[in-house]
């Protein structure tokens, strides 16, 4: 990230925290259990997948429930962030028109709110891993690096889509379709080894395939990440962030007029 962005976000850190907490509060507004749902939701999801793919629908993949969860949790972090951020500038039009602040804090606060849920899910996943006799290993030291890289990638995508939707209102519908295609084009329910060799190379151009492979290697297979995958993750994060900032900066001057 460039220093201007870091400096701006540091100066407005209180606003970012307030917007992130607001995002979480709105999500569980009027719910009797409140914030407890941020723990209960992923816990129930993991329990359901464990039951279904252990006792009902068995897959010919070792420890398939864990194989699936190591992919689904990063995917949910990505897809929920994109879904929430795409319309965020338009949804906060009244705030934008009332006062000046770096508009980048809006998608950033959404990414942070979803990152918190993702981290809670990872903690719960650790418990499931231990239940399957997959104990903490030296490879886990790489987990914070992968989480940070994916967060930067997600932030870049959120910046770009939120800016585009503020100007072109059809973007949200295109994003919905893109997420559907992207989900099936990502090896979440299947390993890359199931993909024909003629097409397998294309999957490495999918950043989510790279991140999911890294999560599985580190957490499930307890392997130190492949250098090529780490380089690909750094590249994907850098490109996503730079493109996102470029698009956001290009259109941010007209946000107050078009929202």
C-alpha positions as protocol buffer text, in pm:
chain_id: "A"
residue {
  index: 1
  type: UNK
  ca { x: 0 y: 0 z: 0 }
}
residue {
  index: 2
  type: UNK
  ca { x: 122 y: 351 z: -69 }
}
residue {
  index: 3
  type: UNK
  ca { x: 213 y: 580 z: 220 }
}
residue {
  index: 4
  type: UNK
  ca { x: -55 y: 839 z: 136 }
}
residue {
  index: 5
  type: UNK
  ca { x: -328 y: 580 z: 180 }
}
residue {
  index: 6
  type: UNK
  ca { x: -181 y: 451 z: 508 }
}
residue {
  index: 7
  type: UNK
  ca { x: -143 y: 807 z: 643 }
}
residue {
  index: 8
  type: UNK
  ca { x: -501 y: 900 z: 549 }
}
residue {
  index: 9
  type: UNK
  ca { x: -642 y: 585 z: 702 }
}
residue {
  index: 10
  type: UNK
  ca { x: -440 y: 641 z: 1020 }
}
residue {
  index: 11
  type: UNK
  ca { x: -580 y: 993 z: 1058 }
}
residue {
  index: 12
  type: UNK
  ca { x: -935 y: 864 z: 1017 }
}
residue {
  index: 13
  type: UNK
  ca { x: -893 y: 544 z: 1216 }
}
residue {
  index: 14
  type: UNK
  ca { x: -1173 y: 635 z: 1457 }
}
residue {
  index: 15
  type: UNK
  ca { x: -1415 y: 681 z: 1168 }
}
residue {
  index: 16
  type: UNK
  ca { x: -1307 y: 350 z: 1016 }
}
residue {
  index: 17
  type: UNK
  ca { x: -1365 y: 170 z: 1346 }
}
residue {
  index: 18
  type: UNK
  ca { x: -1706 y: 336 z: 1390 }
}
residue {
  index: 19
  type: UNK
  ca { x: -1816 y: 242 z: 1038 }
}
residue {
  index: 20
  type: UNK
  ca { x: -1691 y: -115 z: 1080 }
}
residue {
  index: 21
  type: UNK
  ca { x: -1879 y: -153 z: 1409 }
}
residue {
  index: 22
  type: UNK
  ca { x: -2186 y: 2 z: 1247 }
}
residue {
  index: 23
  type: UNK
  ca { x: -2163 y: -258 z: 968 }
}
residue {
  index: 24
  type: UNK
  ca { x: -2157 y: -538 z: 1225 }
}
residue {
  index: 25
  type: UNK
  ca { x: -2437 y: -388 z: 1435 }
}
residue {
  index: 26
  type: UNK
  ca { x: -2664 y: -343 z: 1131 }
}
residue {
  index: 27
  type: UNK
  ca { x: -2606 y: -705 z: 1034 }
}
residue {
  index: 28
  type: UNK
  ca { x: -2742 y: -825 z: 1368 }
}
residue {
  index: 29
  type: UNK
  ca { x: -2985 y: -539 z: 1432 }
}
residue {
  index: 30
  type: UNK
  ca { x: -3292 y: -646 z: 1635 }
}
residue {
  index: 31
  type: UNK
  ca { x: -3146 y: -995 z: 1676 }
}
residue {
  index: 32
  type: UNK
  ca { x: -3206 y: -1133 z: 2025 }
}
residue {
  index: 33
  type: UNK
  ca { x: -2859 y: -1289 z: 2044 }
}
residue {
  index: 34
  type: UNK
  ca { x: -2687 y: -988 z: 1888 }
}
residue {
  index: 35
  type: UNK
  ca { x: -2313 y: -1028 z: 1826 }
}
residue {
  index: 36
  type: UNK
  ca { x: -2329 y: -1390 z: 1940 }
}
residue {
  index: 37
  type: UNK
  ca { x: -2452 y: -1469 z: 1587 }
}
residue {
  index: 38
  type: UNK
  ca { x: -2104 y: -1382 z: 1455 }
}
residue {
  index: 39
  type: UNK
  ca { x: -1985 y: -1693 z: 1640 }
}
residue {
  index: 40
  type: UNK
  ca { x: -2299 y: -1902 z: 1609 }
}
residue {
  index: 41
  type: UNK
  ca { x: -2334 y: -1866 z: 1230 }
}
residue {
  index: 42
  type: UNK
  ca { x: -1994 y: -2011 z: 1132 }
}
residue {
  index: 43
  type: UNK
  ca { x: -2019 y: -2271 z: 1410 }
}
residue {
  index: 44
  type: UNK
  ca { x: -2353 y: -2397 z: 1281 }
}
residue {
  index: 45
  type: UNK
  ca { x: -2229 y: -2389 z: 922 }
}
residue {
  index: 46
  type: UNK
  ca { x: -1923 y: -2596 z: 1006 }
}
residue {
  index: 47
  type: UNK
  ca { x: -2130 y: -2843 z: 1210 }
}
residue {
  index: 48
  type: UNK
  ca { x: -2377 y: -2889 z: 924 }
}
residue {
  index: 49
  type: UNK
  ca { x: -2104 y: -2948 z: 667 }
}
residue {
  index: 50
  type: UNK
  ca { x: -1929 y: -3188 z: 905 }
}
residue {
  index: 51
  type: UNK
  ca { x: -2248 y: -3391 z: 955 }
}
residue {
  index: 52
  type: UNK
  ca { x: -2350 y: -3397 z: 588 }
}
residue {
  index: 53
  type: UNK
  ca { x: -2012 y: -3487 z: 441 }
}
residue {
  index: 54
  type: UNK
  ca { x: -1917 y: -3729 z: 717 }
}
residue {
  index: 55
  type: UNK
  ca { x: -2237 y: -3932 z: 766 }
}
residue {
  index: 56
  type: UNK
  ca { x: -2462 y: -3869 z: 463 }
}
residue {
  index: 57
  type: UNK
  ca { x: -2276 y: -3768 z: 149 }
}
residue {
  index: 58
  type: UNK
  ca { x: -1925 y: -3906 z: 166 }
}
residue {
  index: 59
  type: UNK
  ca { x: -1669 y: -3779 z: -82 }
}
residue {
  index: 60
  type: UNK
  ca { x: -1364 y: -3969 z: -202 }
}
residue {
  index: 61
  type: UNK
  ca { x: -1139 y: -3701 z: -54 }
}
residue {
  index: 62
  type: UNK
  ca { x: -964 y: -3747 z: 278 }
}
residue {
  index: 63
  type: UNK
  ca { x: -1109 y: -3529 z: 556 }
}
residue {
  index: 64
  type: UNK
  ca { x: -1344 y: -3368 z: 307 }
}
residue {
  index: 65
  type: UNK
  ca { x: -1530 y: -3149 z: 562 }
}
residue {
  index: 66
  type: UNK
  ca { x: -1200 y: -2980 z: 648 }
}
residue {
  index: 67
  type: UNK
  ca { x: -1100 y: -2970 z: 282 }
}
residue {
  index: 68
  type: UNK
  ca { x: -1425 y: -2784 z: 211 }
}
residue {
  index: 69
  type: UNK
  ca { x: -1412 y: -2548 z: 509 }
}
residue {
  index: 70
  type: UNK
  ca { x: -1055 y: -2439 z: 433 }
}
residue {
  index: 71
  type: UNK
  ca { x: -1193 y: -2310 z: 103 }
}
residue {
  index: 72
  type: UNK
  ca { x: -1540 y: -2189 z: 198 }
}
residue {
  index: 73
  type: UNK
  ca { x: -1430 y: -1958 z: 479 }
}
residue {
  index: 74
  type: UNK
  ca { x: -1188 y: -1754 z: 262 }
}
residue {
  index: 75
  type: UNK
  ca { x: -1450 y: -1751 z: -14 }
}
residue {
  index: 76
  type: UNK
  ca { x: -1718 y: -1616 z: 222 }
}
residue {
  index: 77
  type: UNK
  ca { x: -1478 y: -1343 z: 336 }
}
residue {
  index: 78
  type: UNK
  ca { x: -1423 y: -1244 z: -27 }
}
residue {
  index: 79
  type: UNK
  ca { x: -1781 y: -1272 z: -153 }
}
residue {
  index: 80
  type: UNK
  ca { x: -1949 y: -1106 z: 148 }
}
residue {
  index: 81
  type: UNK
  ca { x: -1703 y: -816 z: 133 }
}
residue {
  index: 82
  type: UNK
  ca { x: -1762 y: -765 z: -240 }
}
residue {
  index: 83
  type: UNK
  ca { x: -2138 y: -794 z: -197 }
}
residue {
  index: 84
  type: UNK
  ca { x: -2149 y: -539 z: 85 }
}
residue {
  index: 85
  type: UNK
  ca { x: -1894 y: -297 z: -62 }
}
residue {
  index: 86
  type: UNK
  ca { x: -2027 y: -275 z: -417 }
}
residue {
  index: 87
  type: UNK
  ca { x: -2326 y: -62 z: -314 }
}
residue {
  index: 88
  type: UNK
  ca { x: -2156 y: 99 z: -12 }
}
residue {
  index: 89
  type: UNK
  ca { x: -2082 y: 439 z: -171 }
}
residue {
  index: 90
  type: UNK
  ca { x: -2440 y: 474 z: -291 }
}
residue {
  index: 91
  type: UNK
  ca { x: -2578 y: 350 z: 43 }
}
residue {
  index: 92
  type: UNK
  ca { x: -2375 y: 614 z: 228 }
}
residue {
  index: 93
  type: UNK
  ca { x: -2471 y: 900 z: -6 }
}
residue {
  index: 94
  type: UNK
  ca { x: -2611 y: 1113 z: 278 }
}
residue {
  index: 95
  type: UNK
  ca { x: -2283 y: 1088 z: 471 }
}
residue {
  index: 96
  type: UNK
  ca { x: -2079 y: 1175 z: 161 }
}
residue {
  index: 97
  type: UNK
  ca { x: -2287 y: 1486 z: 90 }
}
residue {
  index: 98
  type: UNK
  ca { x: -2275 y: 1613 z: 449 }
}
residue {
  index: 99
  type: UNK
  ca { x: -1902 y: 1619 z: 519 }
}
residue {
  index: 100
  type: UNK
  ca { x: -1559 y: 1555 z: 369 }
}
residue {
  index: 101
  type: UNK
  ca { x: -1356 y: 1249 z: 456 }
}
residue {
  index: 102
  type: UNK
  ca { x: -1150 y: 1004 z: 252 }
}
residue {
  index: 103
  type: UNK
  ca { x: -1423 y: 800 z: 86 }
}
residue {
  index: 104
  type: UNK
  ca { x: -1189 y: 500 z: 84 }
}
residue {
  index: 105
  type: UNK
  ca { x: -1278 y: 444 z: 450 }
}
residue {
  index: 106
  type: UNK
  ca { x: -1624 y: 318 z: 347 }
}
residue {
  index: 107
  type: UNK
  ca { x: -1512 y: 3 z: 159 }
}
residue {
  index: 108
  type: UNK
  ca { x: -1221 y: -37 z: 401 }
}
residue {
  index: 109
  type: UNK
  ca { x: -1457 y: -47 z: 701 }
}
residue {
  index: 110
  type: UNK
  ca { x: -1664 y: -315 z: 527 }
}
residue {
  index: 111
  type: UNK
  ca { x: -1357 y: -527 z: 460 }
}
residue {
  index: 112
  type: UNK
  ca { x: -1253 y: -493 z: 826 }
}
residue {
  index: 113
  type: UNK
  ca { x: -1600 y: -594 z: 949 }
}
residue {
  index: 114
  type: UNK
  ca { x: -1594 y: -906 z: 730 }
}
residue {
  index: 115
  type: UNK
  ca { x: -1233 y: -973 z: 826 }
}
residue {
  index: 116
  type: UNK
  ca { x: -1339 y: -987 z: 1190 }
}
residue {
  index: 117
  type: UNK
  ca { x: -1601 y: -1250 z: 1108 }
}
residue {
  index: 118
  type: UNK
  ca { x: -1342 y: -1438 z: 903 }
}
residue {
  index: 119
  type: UNK
  ca { x: -1096 y: -1442 z: 1194 }
}
residue {
  index: 120
  type: UNK
  ca { x: -1367 y: -1571 z: 1428 }
}
residue {
  index: 121
  type: UNK
  ca { x: -1443 y: -1846 z: 1175 }
}
residue {
  index: 122
  type: UNK
  ca { x: -1073 y: -1938 z: 1157 }
}
residue {
  index: 123
  type: UNK
  ca { x: -1057 y: -1975 z: 1535 }
}
residue {
  index: 124
  type: UNK
  ca { x: -1355 y: -2211 z: 1519 }
}
residue {
  index: 125
  type: UNK
  ca { x: -1191 y: -2395 z: 1230 }
}
residue {
  index: 126
  type: UNK
  ca { x: -887 y: -2461 z: 1450 }
}
residue {
  index: 127
  type: UNK
  ca { x: -1119 y: -2655 z: 1683 }
}
residue {
  index: 128
  type: UNK
  ca { x: -1251 y: -2865 z: 1394 }
}
residue {
  index: 129
  type: UNK
  ca { x: -897 y: -2933 z: 1274 }
}
residue {
  index: 130
  type: UNK
  ca { x: -798 y: -3062 z: 1616 }
}
residue {
  index: 131
  type: UNK
  ca { x: -1111 y: -3283 z: 1625 }
}
residue {
  index: 132
  type: UNK
  ca { x: -982 y: -3442 z: 1303 }
}
residue {
  index: 133
  type: UNK
  ca { x: -637 y: -3490 z: 1460 }
}
residue {
  index: 134
  type: UNK
  ca { x: -484 y: -3206 z: 1260 }
}
residue {
  index: 135
  type: UNK
  ca { x: -278 y: -3022 z: 1519 }
}
residue {
  index: 136
  type: UNK
  ca { x: -94 y: -2688 z: 1495 }
}
residue {
  index: 137
  type: UNK
  ca { x: 226 y: -2717 z: 1294 }
}
residue {
  index: 138
  type: UNK
  ca { x: 514 y: -2494 z: 1192 }
}
residue {
  index: 139
  type: UNK
  ca { x: 341 y: -2417 z: 863 }
}
residue {
  index: 140
  type: UNK
  ca { x: 69 y: -2228 z: 1052 }
}
residue {
  index: 141
  type: UNK
  ca { x: 312 y: -1942 z: 1107 }
}
residue {
  index: 142
  type: UNK
  ca { x: 238 y: -1843 z: 747 }
}
residue {
  index: 143
  type: UNK
  ca { x: -134 y: -1801 z: 814 }
}
residue {
  index: 144
  type: UNK
  ca { x: -119 y: -1429 z: 915 }
}
residue {
  index: 145
  type: UNK
  ca { x: 75 y: -1355 z: 595 }
}
residue {
  index: 146
  type: UNK
  ca { x: -190 y: -1522 z: 376 }
}
residue {
  index: 147
  type: UNK
  ca { x: -474 y: -1350 z: 565 }
}
residue {
  index: 148
  type: UNK
  ca { x: -310 y: -1008 z: 515 }
}
residue {
  index: 149
  type: UNK
  ca { x: -245 y: -1075 z: 145 }
}
residue {
  index: 150
  type: UNK
  ca { x: -603 y: -1186 z: 88 }
}
residue {
  index: 151
  type: UNK
  ca { x: -732 y: -882 z: 280 }
}
residue {
  index: 152
  type: UNK
  ca { x: -533 y: -651 z: 51 }
}
residue {
  index: 153
  type: UNK
  ca { x: -667 y: -836 z: -252 }
}
residue {
  index: 154
  type: UNK
  ca { x: -1024 y: -807 z: -121 }
}
residue {
  index: 155
  type: UNK
  ca { x: -978 y: -437 z: -40 }
}
residue {
  index: 156
  type: UNK
  ca { x: -859 y: -363 z: -392 }
}
residue {
  index: 157
  type: UNK
  ca { x: -1160 y: -540 z: -544 }
}
residue {
  index: 158
  type: UNK
  ca { x: -1399 y: -363 z: -306 }
}
residue {
  index: 159
  type: UNK
  ca { x: -1252 y: -21 z: -389 }
}
residue {
  index: 160
  type: UNK
  ca { x: -1288 y: -82 z: -761 }
}
residue {
  index: 161
  type: UNK
  ca { x: -1641 y: -226 z: -758 }
}
residue {
  index: 162
  type: UNK
  ca { x: -1776 y: 33 z: -512 }
}
residue {
  index: 163
  type: UNK
  ca { x: -1646 y: 319 z: -729 }
}
residue {
  index: 164
  type: UNK
  ca { x: -1777 y: 169 z: -1052 }
}
residue {
  index: 165
  type: UNK
  ca { x: -2122 y: 108 z: -905 }
}
residue {
  index: 166
  type: UNK
  ca { x: -2145 y: 469 z: -783 }
}
residue {
  index: 167
  type: UNK
  ca { x: -2117 y: 581 z: -1146 }
}
residue {
  index: 168
  type: UNK
  ca { x: -2266 y: 285 z: -1334 }
}
residue {
  index: 169
  type: UNK
  ca { x: -2564 y: 141 z: -1145 }
}
residue {
  index: 170
  type: UNK
  ca { x: -2569 y: -182 z: -1347 }
}
residue {
  index: 171
  type: UNK
  ca { x: -2244 y: -293 z: -1185 }
}
residue {
  index: 172
  type: UNK
  ca { x: -2413 y: -461 z: -888 }
}
residue {
  index: 173
  type: UNK
  ca { x: -2598 y: -700 z: -1122 }
}
residue {
  index: 174
  type: UNK
  ca { x: -2279 y: -777 z: -1312 }
}
residue {
  index: 175
  type: UNK
  ca { x: -2102 y: -843 z: -981 }
}
residue {
  index: 176
  type: UNK
  ca { x: -2376 y: -1088 z: -874 }
}
residue {
  index: 177
  type: UNK
  ca { x: -2327 y: -1283 z: -1197 }
}
residue {
  index: 178
  type: UNK
  ca { x: -1949 y: -1262 z: -1167 }
}
residue {
  index: 179
  type: UNK
  ca { x: -1959 y: -1404 z: -813 }
}
residue {
  index: 180
  type: UNK
  ca { x: -2169 y: -1698 z: -930 }
}
residue {
  index: 181
  type: UNK
  ca { x: -1929 y: -1782 z: -1214 }
}
residue {
  index: 182
  type: UNK
  ca { x: -1625 y: -1719 z: -994 }
}
residue {
  index: 183
  type: UNK
  ca { x: -1754 y: -1959 z: -729 }
}
residue {
  index: 184
  type: UNK
  ca { x: -1774 y: -2255 z: -968 }
}
residue {
  index: 185
  type: UNK
  ca { x: -1445 y: -2156 z: -1134 }
}
residue {
  index: 186
  type: UNK
  ca { x: -1271 y: -2185 z: -796 }
}
residue {
  index: 187
  type: UNK
  ca { x: -1169 y: -2529 z: -659 }
}
residue {
  index: 188
  type: UNK
  ca { x: -1386 y: -2515 z: -347 }
}
residue {
  index: 189
  type: UNK
  ca { x: -1579 y: -2843 z: -366 }
}
residue {
  index: 190
  type: UNK
  ca { x: -1315 y: -3017 z: -574 }
}
residue {
  index: 191
  type: UNK
  ca { x: -933 y: -3035 z: -583 }
}
residue {
  index: 192
  type: UNK
  ca { x: -731 y: -2910 z: -879 }
}
residue {
  index: 193
  type: UNK
  ca { x: -629 y: -3269 z: -949 }
}
residue {
  index: 194
  type: UNK
  ca { x: -988 y: -3331 z: -1069 }
}
residue {
  index: 195
  type: UNK
  ca { x: -950 y: -3068 z: -1340 }
}
residue {
  index: 196
  type: UNK
  ca { x: -824 y: -3196 z: -1679 }
}
residue {
  index: 197
  type: UNK
  ca { x: -459 y: -3108 z: -1731 }
}
residue {
  index: 198
  type: UNK
  ca { x: -542 y: -2907 z: -2044 }
}
residue {
  index: 199
  type: UNK
  ca { x: -741 y: -2659 z: -1831 }
}
residue {
  index: 200
  type: UNK
  ca { x: -558 y: -2684 z: -1499 }
}
residue {
  index: 201
  type: UNK
  ca { x: -313 y: -2405 z: -1580 }
}
residue {
  index: 202
  type: UNK
  ca { x: -601 y: -2158 z: -1620 }
}
residue {
  index: 203
  type: UNK
  ca { x: -695 y: -2199 z: -1255 }
}
residue {
  index: 204
  type: UNK
  ca { x: -368 y: -2040 z: -1146 }
}
residue {
  index: 205
  type: UNK
  ca { x: -488 y: -1716 z: -1305 }
}
residue {
  index: 206
  type: UNK
  ca { x: -772 y: -1721 z: -1052 }
}
residue {
  index: 207
  type: UNK
  ca { x: -645 y: -1545 z: -736 }
}
residue {
  index: 208
  type: UNK
  ca { x: -900 y: -1725 z: -519 }
}
residue {
  index: 209
  type: UNK
  ca { x: -759 y: -2059 z: -635 }
}
residue {
  index: 210
  type: UNK
  ca { x: -417 y: -1943 z: -521 }
}
residue {
  index: 211
  type: UNK
  ca { x: -536 y: -1829 z: -178 }
}
residue {
  index: 212
  type: UNK
  ca { x: -745 y: -2140 z: -118 }
}
residue {
  index: 213
  type: UNK
  ca { x: -453 y: -2366 z: -215 }
}
residue {
  index: 214
  type: UNK
  ca { x: -238 y: -2179 z: 36 }
}
residue {
  index: 215
  type: UNK
  ca { x: -494 y: -2213 z: 317 }
}
residue {
  index: 216
  type: UNK
  ca { x: -528 y: -2586 z: 252 }
}
residue {
  index: 217
  type: UNK
  ca { x: -153 y: -2643 z: 235 }
}
residue {
  index: 218
  type: UNK
  ca { x: -87 y: -2450 z: 556 }
}
residue {
  index: 219
  type: UNK
  ca { x: -379 y: -2561 z: 771 }
}
residue {
  index: 220
  type: UNK
  ca { x: -494 y: -2899 z: 644 }
}
residue {
  index: 221
  type: UNK
  ca { x: -185 y: -3055 z: 486 }
}
residue {
  index: 222
  type: UNK
  ca { x: 56 y: -2880 z: 725 }
}
residue {
  index: 223
  type: UNK
  ca { x: 295 y: -2798 z: 441 }
}
residue {
  index: 224
  type: UNK
  ca { x: 501 y: -2484 z: 406 }
}
residue {
  index: 225
  type: UNK
  ca { x: 357 y: -2281 z: 118 }
}
residue {
  index: 226
  type: UNK
  ca { x: 496 y: -2328 z: -230 }
}
residue {
  index: 227
  type: UNK
  ca { x: 716 y: -2034 z: -335 }
}
residue {
  index: 228
  type: UNK
  ca { x: 532 y: -1998 z: -666 }
}
residue {
  index: 229
  type: UNK
  ca { x: 197 y: -1973 z: -487 }
}
residue {
  index: 230
  type: UNK
  ca { x: 330 y: -1715 z: -242 }
}
residue {
  index: 231
  type: UNK
  ca { x: 464 y: -1505 z: -529 }
}
residue {
  index: 232
  type: UNK
  ca { x: 130 y: -1538 z: -710 }
}
residue {
  index: 233
  type: UNK
  ca { x: -55 y: -1424 z: -394 }
}
residue {
  index: 234
  type: UNK
  ca { x: 173 y: -1119 z: -358 }
}
residue {
  index: 235
  type: UNK
  ca { x: 123 y: -1036 z: -725 }
}
residue {
  index: 236
  type: UNK
  ca { x: -257 y: -1077 z: -709 }
}
residue {
  index: 237
  type: UNK
  ca { x: -280 y: -860 z: -398 }
}
residue {
  index: 238
  type: UNK
  ca { x: -60 y: -587 z: -546 }
}
residue {
  index: 239
  type: UNK
  ca { x: -241 y: -578 z: -880 }
}
residue {
  index: 240
  type: UNK
  ca { x: -586 y: -581 z: -715 }
}
residue {
  index: 241
  type: UNK
  ca { x: -494 y: -299 z: -478 }
}
residue {
  index: 242
  type: UNK
  ca { x: -334 y: -81 z: -746 }
}
residue {
  index: 243
  type: UNK
  ca { x: -625 y: -129 z: -988 }
}
residue {
  index: 244
  type: UNK
  ca { x: -877 y: -67 z: -711 }
}
residue {
  index: 245
  type: UNK
  ca { x: -707 y: 255 z: -601 }
}
residue {
  index: 246
  type: UNK
  ca { x: -673 y: 370 z: -963 }
}
residue {
  index: 247
  type: UNK
  ca { x: -1044 y: 321 z: -1036 }
}
residue {
  index: 248
  type: UNK
  ca { x: -1150 y: 469 z: -702 }
}
residue {
  index: 249
  type: UNK
  ca { x: -936 y: 781 z: -740 }
}
residue {
  index: 250
  type: UNK
  ca { x: -1060 y: 830 z: -1095 }
}
residue {
  index: 251
  type: UNK
  ca { x: -1427 y: 846 z: -993 }
}
residue {
  index: 252
  type: UNK
  ca { x: -1425 y: 967 z: -630 }
}
residue {
  index: 253
  type: UNK
  ca { x: -1449 y: 1335 z: -732 }
}
residue {
  index: 254
  type: UNK
  ca { x: -1798 y: 1277 z: -872 }
}
residue {
  index: 255
  type: UNK
  ca { x: -1936 y: 1063 z: -587 }
}
residue {
  index: 256
  type: UNK
  ca { x: -2120 y: 1356 z: -428 }
}
residue {
  index: 257
  type: UNK
  ca { x: -2286 y: 1439 z: -763 }
}
residue {
  index: 258
  type: UNK
  ca { x: -2391 y: 1090 z: -871 }
}
residue {
  index: 259
  type: UNK
  ca { x: -2501 y: 942 z: -538 }
}
